[in-house]
Amino acid sequence: MTVDTGAIVSVTEANQNFSRVARLAEQKGRVVVFKNNRPKLLIVDLDAEPEIEMTEDEKLCFVAERILREHRAAFEELAK
């Protein structure tokens, strides 16, 4: 994978300025996040990334499953 040097950010910058990093990912298609001077994370714009082809329904299901998994206890409490 080739990396655009304009699409590299530190983990600190990603943490402090995530909105800017997300906009950069939308512009460039992907952003590589470095930790301790090594590539650690990849932030990908799912609409622009040809390697990750998902329909709108699949994207919605992906996000919904993650939300349900992370907040399961709250949803179970609400279901009572």
N, C-alpha and C positions, 0 to 999 in steps of 0.2 A: 504494500500500500504506500503510495506516495503522499506526503503530507505538505500542504501549503503552509509555508512558514508564517503567513498572515493569519492562520487559523490554529495557532498554538497559544494556550493560556496556562498559567500556573493554577494549581488546585486552590491556592489562596485567592487569586483573582476570580476564579469560577465561584467560589464560596461568597465572596463579598459583592460581586457584580454579576449575578447569574442572568439577569435580564439582558445585559449587554452581551454576554456569552451566547445566550439563546438567539439573539438577533444575528450575531455573527454566524451561528450555525445555519440560520435561515438563509443568509447571504451566500455563504461558502458551501453549504450542503453538509458539512461536518466540522467539528472542532475537536482537536486533540488536547486533553488536559494532562499536563505533566505534574508529577509528584517526585520530589527529590531528583530533579533533572532527568527523569525517565518517563516515557509515555505510560499513563496509567488508565485513563478513561477516554472514551470516544462518545461525543454528543452528536447525534445524527438527526437531521431533519428528515422525518419519515416520508414527507411528500416529495422530497428531491432525491432521495437515495435509491438508485436503481437496484441495489443489492437486496434491499428490504422492500419487497413488493407486498403491500397489504391493501385490501379494500377498505373503504370507510367503515364498514361494519366490523371488520377484523380489528381495525385500530380502536374502535369504540369498545369492543369486547376485551381487548388487551388492557385498556385503561380501567374498565369497569372491574375486571378480575383483580387487578392490582389494588384498587381502592377497597374492594370487598375483603381481600386478604389482609390488608393493613388495618382495617377498622372493623374486623369481624365482631369483636366483643361489643362495640357500640351498636352495631346492627342487630345483634342478638338481644341486647337489652331493649332496644326499640321495638322488637318484634313481640315482646311479652305483653 
